[in-house]
């Protein structure tokens, strides 16, 4: 895990497929966060790069 001021990120592995994920858990409330991350997610749908993964924001 890696932590910062507003979040903690965990490295997780799907043991069935061996696929790695990063799970970011926010530790402080920010009113604008959900809207901001939804917009980032929409823009990344158009990025064709192996460096980006499709993010999913969950309340």
Phi and psi in radians as a Rosetta constraint file:
Dihedral C 1 N 2 CA 2 C 2 CIRCULARHARMONIC -2.389 0.35
Dihedral N 2 CA 2 C 2 N 3 CIRCULARHARMONIC 2.282 0.35
Dihedral C 2 N 3 CA 3 C 3 CIRCULARHARMONIC -2.104 0.35
Dihedral N 3 CA 3 C 3 N 4 CIRCULARHARMONIC 2.762 0.35
Dihedral C 3 N 4 CA 4 C 4 CIRCULARHARMONIC -2.471 0.35
Dihedral N 4 CA 4 C 4 N 5 CIRCULARHARMONIC -2.727 0.35
Dihedral C 4 N 5 CA 5 C 5 CIRCULARHARMONIC -1.298 0.35
Dihedral N 5 CA 5 C 5 N 6 CIRCULARHARMONIC -0.650 0.35
Dihedral C 5 N 6 CA 6 C 6 CIRCULARHARMONIC -2.049 0.35
Dihedral N 6 CA 6 C 6 N 7 CIRCULARHARMONIC -0.059 0.35
Dihedral C 6 N 7 CA 7 C 7 CIRCULARHARMONIC -2.769 0.35
Dihedral N 7 CA 7 C 7 N 8 CIRCULARHARMONIC 2.870 0.35
Dihedral C 7 N 8 CA 8 C 8 CIRCULARHARMONIC -2.224 0.35
Dihedral N 8 CA 8 C 8 N 9 CIRCULARHARMONIC 2.376 0.35
Dihedral C 8 N 9 CA 9 C 9 CIRCULARHARMONIC -1.985 0.35
Dihedral N 9 CA 9 C 9 N 10 CIRCULARHARMONIC 2.275 0.35
Dihedral C 9 N 10 CA 10 C 10 CIRCULARHARMONIC -1.955 0.35
Dihedral N 10 CA 10 C 10 N 11 CIRCULARHARMONIC 2.428 0.35
Dihedral C 10 N 11 CA 11 C 11 CIRCULARHARMONIC -1.619 0.35
Dihedral N 11 CA 11 C 11 N 12 CIRCULARHARMONIC 2.159 0.35
Dihedral C 11 N 12 CA 12 C 12 CIRCULARHARMONIC -2.207 0.35
Dihedral N 12 CA 12 C 12 N 13 CIRCULARHARMONIC 2.617 0.35
Dihedral C 12 N 13 CA 13 C 13 CIRCULARHARMONIC -2.209 0.35
Dihedral N 13 CA 13 C 13 N 14 CIRCULARHARMONIC 2.282 0.35
Dihedral C 13 N 14 CA 14 C 14 CIRCULARHARMONIC -1.373 0.35
Dihedral N 14 CA 14 C 14 N 15 CIRCULARHARMONIC 1.875 0.35
Dihedral C 14 N 15 CA 15 C 15 CIRCULARHARMONIC -1.204 0.35
Dihedral N 15 CA 15 C 15 N 16 CIRCULARHARMONIC -0.338 0.35
Dihedral C 15 N 16 CA 16 C 16 CIRCULARHARMONIC -1.263 0.35
Dihedral N 16 CA 16 C 16 N 17 CIRCULARHARMONIC -0.685 0.35
Dihedral C 16 N 17 CA 17 C 17 CIRCULARHARMONIC -1.954 0.35
Dihedral N 17 CA 17 C 17 N 18 CIRCULARHARMONIC -0.269 0.35
Dihedral C 17 N 18 CA 18 C 18 CIRCULARHARMONIC 1.380 0.35
Dihedral N 18 CA 18 C 18 N 19 CIRCULARHARMONIC 0.158 0.35
Dihedral C 18 N 19 CA 19 C 19 CIRCULARHARMONIC -1.392 0.35
Dihedral N 19 CA 19 C 19 N 20 CIRCULARHARMONIC 2.424 0.35
Dihedral C 19 N 20 CA 20 C 20 CIRCULARHARMONIC -1.701 0.35
Dihedral N 20 CA 20 C 20 N 21 CIRCULARHARMONIC 2.545 0.35
Dihedral C 20 N 21 CA 21 C 21 CIRCULARHARMONIC -2.351 0.35
Dihedral N 21 CA 21 C 21 N 22 CIRCULARHARMONIC 2.694 0.35
Dihedral C 21 N 22 CA 22 C 22 CIRCULARHARMONIC -1.969 0.35
Dihedral N 22 CA 22 C 22 N 23 CIRCULARHARMONIC 2.225 0.35
Dihedral C 22 N 23 CA 23 C 23 CIRCULARHARMONIC -2.016 0.35
Dihedral N 23 CA 23 C 23 N 24 CIRCULARHARMONIC 2.048 0.35
Dihedral C 23 N 24 CA 24 C 24 CIRCULARHARMONIC -1.791 0.35
Dihedral N 24 CA 24 C 24 N 25 CIRCULARHARMONIC 2.122 0.35
Dihedral C 24 N 25 CA 25 C 25 CIRCULARHARMONIC -1.960 0.35
Dihedral N 25 CA 25 C 25 N 26 CIRCULARHARMONIC 2.106 0.35
Dihedral C 25 N 26 CA 26 C 26 CIRCULARHARMONIC -1.403 0.35
Dihedral N 26 CA 26 C 26 N 27 CIRCULARHARMONIC 2.431 0.35
Dihedral C 26 N 27 CA 27 C 27 CIRCULARHARMONIC -1.861 0.35
Dihedral N 27 CA 27 C 27 N 28 CIRCULARHARMONIC -0.172 0.35
Dihedral C 27 N 28 CA 28 C 28 CIRCULARHARMONIC -2.307 0.35
Dihedral N 28 CA 28 C 28 N 29 CIRCULARHARMONIC 2.515 0.35
Dihedral C 28 N 29 CA 29 C 29 CIRCULARHARMONIC -1.345 0.35
Dihedral N 29 CA 29 C 29 N 30 CIRCULARHARMONIC 2.384 0.35
Dihedral C 29 N 30 CA 30 C 30 CIRCULARHARMONIC -2.435 0.35
Dihedral N 30 CA 30 C 30 N 31 CIRCULARHARMONIC 2.118 0.35
Dihedral C 30 N 31 CA 31 C 31 CIRCULARHARMONIC -1.033 0.35
Dihedral N 31 CA 31 C 31 N 32 CIRCULARHARMONIC -0.627 0.35
Dihedral C 31 N 32 CA 32 C 32 CIRCULARHARMONIC -1.485 0.35
Dihedral N 32 CA 32 C 32 N 33 CIRCULARHARMONIC -0.136 0.35
Dihedral C 32 N 33 CA 33 C 33 CIRCULARHARMONIC -1.033 0.35
Dihedral N 33 CA 33 C 33 N 34 CIRCULARHARMONIC -0.874 0.35
Dihedral C 33 N 34 CA 34 C 34 CIRCULARHARMONIC -1.031 0.35
Dihedral N 34 CA 34 C 34 N 35 CIRCULARHARMONIC -0.833 0.35
Dihedral C 34 N 35 CA 35 C 35 CIRCULARHARMONIC -1.075 0.35
Dihedral N 35 CA 35 C 35 N 36 CIRCULARHARMONIC -0.761 0.35
Dihedral C 35 N 36 CA 36 C 36 CIRCULARHARMONIC -1.072 0.35
Dihedral N 36 CA 36 C 36 N 37 CIRCULARHARMONIC -0.815 0.35
Dihedral C 36 N 37 CA 37 C 37 CIRCULARHARMONIC -1.253 0.35
Dihedral N 37 CA 37 C 37 N 38 CIRCULARHARMONIC -0.520 0.35
Dihedral C 37 N 38 CA 38 C 38 CIRCULARHARMONIC -1.155 0.35
Dihedral N 38 CA 38 C 38 N 39 CIRCULARHARMONIC -0.698 0.35
Dihedral C 38 N 39 CA 39 C 39 CIRCULARHARMONIC -1.166 0.35
Dihedral N 39 CA 39 C 39 N 40 CIRCULARHARMONIC -0.715 0.35
Dihedral C 39 N 40 CA 40 C 40 CIRCULARHARMONIC -1.059 0.35
Dihedral N 40 CA 40 C 40 N 41 CIRCULARHARMONIC -0.769 0.35
Dihedral C 40 N 41 CA 41 C 41 CIRCULARHARMONIC -1.049 0.35
Dihedral N 41 CA 41 C 41 N 42 CIRCULARHARMONIC -0.746 0.35
Dihedral C 41 N 42 CA 42 C 42 CIRCULARHARMONIC -1.083 0.35
Dihedral N 42 CA 42 C 42 N 43 CIRCULARHARMONIC -0.731 0.35
Dihedral C 42 N 43 CA 43 C 43 CIRCULARHARMONIC -1.201 0.35
Dihedral N 43 CA 43 C 43 N 44 CIRCULARHARMONIC -0.635 0.35
Dihedral C 43 N 44 CA 44 C 44 CIRCULARHARMONIC -1.216 0.35
Dihedral N 44 CA 44 C 44 N 45 CIRCULARHARMONIC -0.287 0.35
Dihedral C 44 N 45 CA 45 C 45 CIRCULARHARMONIC -1.092 0.35
Dihedral N 45 CA 45 C 45 N 46 CIRCULARHARMONIC -0.460 0.35
Dihedral C 45 N 46 CA 46 C 46 CIRCULARHARMONIC -1.611 0.35
Dihedral N 46 CA 46 C 46 N 47 CIRCULARHARMONIC -0.115 0.35
Dihedral C 46 N 47 CA 47 C 47 CIRCULARHARMONIC -1.490 0.35
Dihedral N 47 CA 47 C 47 N 48 CIRCULARHARMONIC 2.142 0.35
Dihedral C 47 N 48 CA 48 C 48 CIRCULARHARMONIC -1.861 0.35
Dihedral N 48 CA 48 C 48 N 49 CIRCULARHARMONIC 1.486 0.35
Dihedral C 48 N 49 CA 49 C 49 CIRCULARHARMONIC -2.544 0.35
Dihedral N 49 CA 49 C 49 N 50 CIRCULARHARMONIC 2.484 0.35
Dihedral C 49 N 50 CA 50 C 50 CIRCULARHARMONIC -1.302 0.35
Dihedral N 50 CA 50 C 50 N 51 CIRCULARHARMONIC -0.122 0.35
Dihedral C 50 N 51 CA 51 C 51 CIRCULARHARMONIC -1.484 0.35
Dihedral N 51 CA 51 C 51 N 52 CIRCULARHARMONIC -0.264 0.35
Dihedral C 51 N 52 CA 52 C 52 CIRCULARHARMONIC -1.879 0.35
Dihedral N 52 CA 52 C 52 N 53 CIRCULARHARMONIC 2.490 0.35
Dihedral C 52 N 53 CA 53 C 53 CIRCULARHARMONIC -2.026 0.35
Dihedral N 53 CA 53 C 53 N 54 CIRCULARHARMONIC 2.767 0.35
Dihedral C 53 N 54 CA 54 C 54 CIRCULARHARMONIC -1.369 0.35
Dihedral N 54 CA 54 C 54 N 55 CIRCULARHARMONIC 2.017 0.35
Dihedral C 54 N 55 CA 55 C 55 CIRCULARHARMONIC -1.365 0.35
Dihedral N 55 CA 55 C 55 N 56 CIRCULARHARMONIC 2.687 0.35
Dihedral C 55 N 56 CA 56 C 56 CIRCULARHARMONIC -2.335 0.35
Dihedral N 56 CA 56 C 56 N 57 CIRCULARHARMONIC 2.071 0.35
Dihedral C 56 N 57 CA 57 C 57 CIRCULARHARMONIC -1.583 0.35
Dihedral N 57 CA 57 C 57 N 58 CIRCULARHARMONIC 2.211 0.35
Dihedral C 57 N 58 CA 58 C 58 CIRCULARHARMONIC -2.194 0.35
Dihedral N 58 CA 58 C 58 N 59 CIRCULARHARMONIC 2.217 0.35
